[in-house]
Amino acid sequence: RASVSEGPAWGDDPPTYSCVEVCALIFGAVDNANYHCSTTRNNIDNMGWYDEYGGANICTEPFAENFQSDYPAYTQDGAISAYVSDHGCELENFCSLEKAE
């Protein structure tokens, strides 16, 4: 699991991350495997919680697990990330690993 607010401080201008990128960052990239995200512990819904710089989406609506912000860094209004310490979003994204056969 990865809480959105466990990410780097917004004032440090961190990169924006999708939920699956956060999983790989925290748990490590694995050859021939894909991460999936979920907003609940027991059901993979392929969604993730995100925070938005200066915007209305402050962990209110989940986005797709592979959602990519229009901005590469969390430095301006509209930047969205699944891993940033900004508004105290304690919602958790759950990571699961799917190995290729």
N, C-alpha and C positions, 0 to 999 in steps of 0.2 A: 504494500500500500504506500501511497505517497500523498501527503497532504499538500494542497496547492501552496499554502503559506510557508512550507518548509523550504521553498526555493530561495534564491538569492534576493537580497533587498532591492526593491524597485529603484532606489536612488543610486545604485551601482551600475545602472544601465545594462542589465543582463540580457542575454538573447531571449527570444520568445521560443517556447517549446510546445510541441503537440503532446498529447498524453502519452502516445507510444514512444516518443523521444525521451520523455521523462523516465519511463520504465527502463529503457536501454541505458540511460545515464545512471540511474540508481543501481540497477541490478546487473548491468553489464550486457554488452552485445553478445549474442550467442549465434554461432554459425548454423545455418540452415534452420533458423527458427524465427518466428514472428511474435511480437507481443500484441496483446489485445487489452483494452481498457474496459472498465466498468465503473459505474457510479454506485453500484451495490456489491456487497461481498459475495453473494451466492448466485448471481446471475450475470453472465457476460452480456452487456447491452451495447458494446462497441461505442460507448459515449464516455466523455470525461468532463470534469469540472474545470472551468477556466476563470481567470480574473482579467479585467480589462482596465487599462490605463485611462483614467479620466472618463470612463464610460458607464453605461447603464448595466452592463453585464458583470456584476460583481458576484460571481458564483450564484447566479439566479437561475440560469438555464444551461443545461449541459450542451456541449458541442460534440461533433464527431470525434472519435479517438485520434484521428490523423489530421484534424483541423490545423491549418497553417495560417498564422497571422499575415496580414498584408505588410507587416513591418518586421524586419529581422531582429530588432532590438526593442525592449520594453522602455521606450524613451518618449513616446508621444501619444496623444489622444488616439484611441482606437486600436492600439497595440494590445494583443490578447495572448495570454500564456497560461499553460497548465501548471507552471512551476515558478511562482514569484511571491515574495513576501511584500504585499502591498496593503490590502484592505482587511487583513486578518482572516482570510477565508480558510476555515479549518475543515472544509469538506475534503473527503478523501477519494482519490482515484485508486482503484484496485487493478493490479497488473496480473495478467496470466500469460503463460508462455505456451505457444503452439509449435511443436517441433514438426518440421517437414519430414515426410516419409521417403 
